[in-house]
Every structure is written in structure tokens, then in C-alpha cells.
Amino acid sequence: MSFPSLPGMDDGNGSNVADLHERIAAEAGDRPCIVQGDTRLSWADVTDRTRRLAAVLADAGIGIQSEPMGVEPWASPHDHVALYLHNAPAYLEGMLGAWKARAVGINVN
């Protein structure tokens, strides 16, 4: 799965976080990605979960609404996704899922 990058920001080597995560997951697969206490999630697990979240957000019309070069410097072309979560693996997955949908995760905890 490939995720679109911002114009002028992608050098073709996965310079956005969502694409970088996908590239690492393709190589690391079953290796640990997130470890917290007894929770151990592999790169494949996190990739699957964040892709599913990105798909839900995209299906709801959440993502990028206009190209970044077409907005005022203080404006955001991305929809904002409020993440009201504890500091736990789900928070990291929420941020990655939002980025993969080309939205912006906003921390409200």
C-alpha cells in the first residue's frame, strides 16, 4: 500500500512518516514494533491496524481536502482527528492511522 506524499516533500524514499512505516514494516514484518508492559505488537500487526484505521477515516471522507500549496500559510489542508487516548500503543496507532489517511492527529489527552 502506498500513501500519497505532499508535493515537494517526497524524495521517493519514503520521506513521510506513513510511507516510512510501511517500508520498515515490509522489511521487519514479525519483529517487535511497539512494546509496552505485556503488550507486544509486531510491525505487521501495527501496519494492519493502522491501515484499517486509515481506511475507516478515508471512507468517512477524512483526509486531505486541498493541495498544501493552495492554502494560506496558517491554514491546514488536512482534516484534524482528535485523539483522546491514554499514552499507550493505541495512541501511536491513532497517529499513524491518521497520517496514512493524510489527516492530522491532534493530541487532546
Helices and strands as residue ranges (DSSP letters): H 17-28, E 32-36, E 39-42, H 43-59, G 68-70, E 80-83, H 89-100, E 104-107
